[in-house]
Amino acid sequence: MPFDHAQPLRIGMLAGESSGDLLGAGLIRSIKARFPDAVFEGIGGPKMIAQGCHSLADQERLAVMGYVEPFKRLPELLRIRKNIREHFLNNPPDVFIGIDSPSFNLSLERRLKSEGIKAVHYVSPQIWAWRQGRVKKIAKSVDLILSLFPFEAKFYSEHDVPVTFVGHTLADKLPLAPNVQKARELLNIKENDLVVALLPGS
C-alpha cells in the first residue's frame, strides 16, 4: 500500500485485549521507523499508548471472556463499536488496522472498507484450523491480512486473499539460539533433570 502524502500518515488501530496491545505497540514502532510523523488513533492499551497511539476508549472495556460476560456487556460493546466506526467514517484514516479480536474487528473493517477506507487485519483468525469457509467473509472485509506465521500466508494466498507475512513481535526479543544452561540455572533446574513444558493456549 504506497502512500505519498504531504500530510502525516493517519492510521486507525483497534486492539481489543492485552495481547493485541503488545502486537500493536510493535507494529507502531515498525511503522514509525519508516514514517516518523505518522499519527495513530483508535483503541489501544498502555503499550500502544506509550508508543504514541491516541486511544479513544478504554481498551479494558473490550476485554471480555467466556459467554456470560460478553452477553451482559453487549450494549456497551455495541456502543463502543458504533462510536469508533462513526469516528473513522467522519475522520477517515489513510488505513485502518484491526488487531486480532475478529468478532469485533471484522465487521468494523467491512463497514470501513465499504466506505473506501483501506482495511487491514493483523493476526489471522484460525480459519485454517476450522471454519475455512469464513475466508470468503474475511476477503470481503479487508484489503490485506498481516499474518504471524508463514503457513497462514500460504493459506490466504491459495484463497486469493492479499496477505503479507510479518512474523511475531516477540520473535525480535528471543535469541535464535537460547542459552539452555543459563535458563536451567535461573529456574534452579539440575542439568540432568527431565523438563516438561505445559503451554496452555489463550
Secondary structure, 3 states (H helix, E strand, C coil): CCCCCCCCCEEEEEECCHHHHHHHHHHHHHHHHHCCCCEEEEECCHHHHHCCEEECCCHHHCCCCCCHHHHHCHHHHHHHHHHHHHHHHHCCCCEEEEECCHHHHHHHHHHHHHCCCEEEEECCCCCCCCCHHHHHHHHHHCCEEEECCHHHHHHHHHCCCCEEECCCHHHHHCCCCCCHHHHHHHCCCCCCCCCCCCCCCC
